[in-house]
Amino acid sequence: MQEETAAVETYLLTSPSAAPVTRSTTQSIANSTFQALTFDTETFDTDTMHSAGTNPTRLTAITAGKYVVTACAAFASNATGARIAALRLNGSQLNQQRIPAVNGYETMIVLSDIYNLAANDYVEVFVFQDSGAALNVISASTSLAMCRMR
């Protein structure tokens, strides 16, 4: 058991590429328009995959490989319409989920998959809502993360 624990610790400490990013404030999403989420807070970034100043919507693969990509978009409570979250690779859609709005609670969409990325490929999260007016995504629950697998 001690050897297994040491192996896991070594893997985590030497993981070459990982970056989870979040928002520190809400972001207003216009009605009936796909919009990229911006991220201004890095939990950590082991391979300079995120730049809050230059491309705050992106996580960029510096090293080619297989990456686990996870995104979460949480919309403010509103009972009207639907909510969509989509992962895009270099501007082209990879994965999308659409769910009806939830009243009384945040409407939360989580996307996760494994992608083979080349160096300089980037992923973004785009969201859509059709509540009839602008609607916020909630900062504490909205995130994007990418980690290269060994």
N, C-alpha and C positions, 0 to 999 in steps of 0.2 A: 504494500500500500504506500509506503514512504517513497519508493521509486516512482510509482505512478504520479504521486503528488508533485515530486520534483520535476518530472517530465512536463506536466501541465504548467507549472510555474515557469519553466524554461521557455515553453512555447509562448506563453502570454508575454513574457518579458522581451522576447526576441521577435514577436510578430512584426513583420516588415512594413505593413501598410494597413492602417486603420484610422478612421476619423468619424466620430459621431458629432453632428452639429444640430443646433436648435435655434429658436427665436427668443429674444428677450422681451419682445412686445407683440401685441396682436398685429395681424396684417389684414387689411380690408380687401375683400375679393369682390370685384364688380359683378353684377348680375349677368348671367348668361355669357360669360367670357372665360376662356381658359387663361389662367394666369400662373406664372412661375412663382413658387414660394422662395423667399429670400431667407438666408440664415446668417446670423451675426455673432453666434456664440459657439466656440469649439470646446467640447468636453476635453478632447485631446486630438492631436493630429500628428501621427508618427511619420508621415511621408509628404508633408506640405500638399495635401490633396484639396484643401479649401483655402480660399482667399476672400475674406469678408469685404475687402476693398475693391478688388478687381472683378471677380465673378461670384457674388454672394449667393447665387442660386445653384452653384455647381459643386460636386465632388469629382475630382479628376484623378484617374488612375495614372500614377507616375510610373509604375512598374506593371508590365503586362502580366495577366494571370486570371484565375477564377476568383471572383469577388462575390461575397454575400452582400446584397444591397437591401436595406430595409427603410421604409418610409412610413411616417404616421402623419395624417392630417386630421385635425380636430376642429370642427366648425361650431360656432356658437349655436345655442339652442334656437330653433326656428322650425315650425311644423310644415312649411310650404316647400314644395319642389323636391329636387334630388341633389345629391352631392356626388362628385366624381373626383378621384385622385388617380393620377397617371405617372408612371416612371417613364422618362425619356432618355435615350442614349444618343448623344450628339444631335439632339433635336428631333429624333424619330422615336415614336412611341414603342415601348417595350411591353408594358403591362398596364392595365387599367381596371379599376373597380368602381361600380356605380351602386349607390344605395339610396333608399328614400330617406328624407329628412326625419329627424327624431325630435319630438316636442318635449320640453322639460329637461332634456339632457344634451350634452354635446353629441354631435354626430361625428363618429370617429371612423376613419378608414385606415387600415394597415395593409401595406404591400410589402412582400418579401420574396426574393428569389435569388438564384445564383446565376451570374453572367460571366462569360468569357470576355474580358476587356483587353484591348490593346493599350499600349502606352499612349497617354494623352486623350483617351476616350473619357467622356464625362457624362455623369448622370444628373438629372434634375427631377424635381417633383412639380407637376402642374396640377392645379385644382380648378374645379368648376362648381358653380352653384346657381340655381335658378329660383331663388326665394322671392324674386320680385324687386329686390333692392340689394345694395351692398351688404355683405355679411362678413364678419371677422373669422379668421382662424385663430385659435387659442394658442398663445405662446408656450405655455407650460407643457402642452401635449403634442406639439408639432415638431417633427424631427426628420432627419435624413442621416443614415449611417452606411458606411461601406468598409468592408474588411477583406483583405486578400487572404485566400485560403492557401495552405501549404500543399 
